[in-house]
Amino acid sequence: VNVSQFILGIQPEYTGLSINPCIPSDFEQLQIKRYFRDAWYFITIKNPNHVEKGISSMTVDGKKVTTKTTIVPFEEGKKEYHVEVIMG
């Protein structure tokens, strides 16, 4: 869990799971499975522009997150989240 929290930038917050990666620029894609608040998070991080930080877009369960947040909001009773993050 420490690796995902500090290097990959996946950290628990009061309102949900924060995703704010800081990775080597040559990483093109990562897939992470994380358990948080009785739910599984299947997270794909894509880095097409080969950057080290910054998110250009995020989708949760196929729906684009329109705000500039990096937090996947927690929903009571939900057991699975599918998250795609595009860095840029």
ABEGO torsion letter per residue (X at the ends): XAAAAAAAGBBBBAAEBBBBBBBBAABABBBBBBBBGGBBBBBBBBBAAGBABEBABBBBGGBBBABABABBBBBBGBABBBBBBBBX
